[in-house]
Amino acid sequence: GPKVLQIPSHQIIDMGQMVTLNCDPVSNHLYFYWYKQILGQQMEFLVNFYNGKVMEKSKLFKDQFSVERPDGSYFTLKIQPTALEDSAVYFCASSLGTGNTLYFGEGSRLIVV
Amino acid sequence: AQKVTQTQTSISVVEKTTVTMDCVYETRDSSYFLFWYKQTASGEIVFLIRQDSYKKENATVGHYSLNFQKPKSSIGLIITATQIEDSAVYFCAMSPPLSGSFNKLTFGAGTRLAVCP
């Protein structure tokens, strides 16, 4: 099926530092998403993004979080500063439109120490 | 708000048999979309099958099929002729109608399937 690529696959970072997670969505997709999965639990919605704007965000999307997709390049999730509770696997997803299936990347495992 | 519930924490079956995984959901929307994904041991999330709520016919893709019972708000996943490689965690998910949230998926807690030889 369609592939979403995520870089890095995993990263260890000191608390308080900044981290950027990168996502290369499916080429013709227009909607982009980030989900957070804490070990052993279900994925939870963070944010969705369309036409250069955040359309909707959850309570998990703290003020320290930001997303952007400059000039059609990577769709990024930036956390600044990081906190211990940000340790999780972050999944990027994309879809062609609303009502279309979301396709997920393989996740970026973030460990904040 | 939408809610998805998977009550089966784990299931173990012998390969080549059929397994059914349960999922019930809550929503105030009259139309919505339902999905099943699986998460492999490596962590990869793979889309399996979907059901649009306005369609009465149960979706089928390969050896995956759905048992959609709208009056019961239920969307069961049926896997026939299971294989060892079907061992994974299966997540049920739903999203609002086109006029609602932009494809915001709500996931269930997942069911771990172990297929044994």
Interface residues (C-beta under 8 A of the other chain):
Chain A: G1 Y31 Y33 Y35 Q41 Q42 M43 E44 F45 N48 Y50 M55 E56 V89 F91 S95 T98 G99 N100 T101 L102 Y103 F104 G105 E106 G107 R109
Chain B: F33 F35 Y37 S42 G43 E44 I45 V46 F47 R50 F91 S95 P97 L98 S101 F102 N103 K104 L105 T106 F107 G108 A109 G110
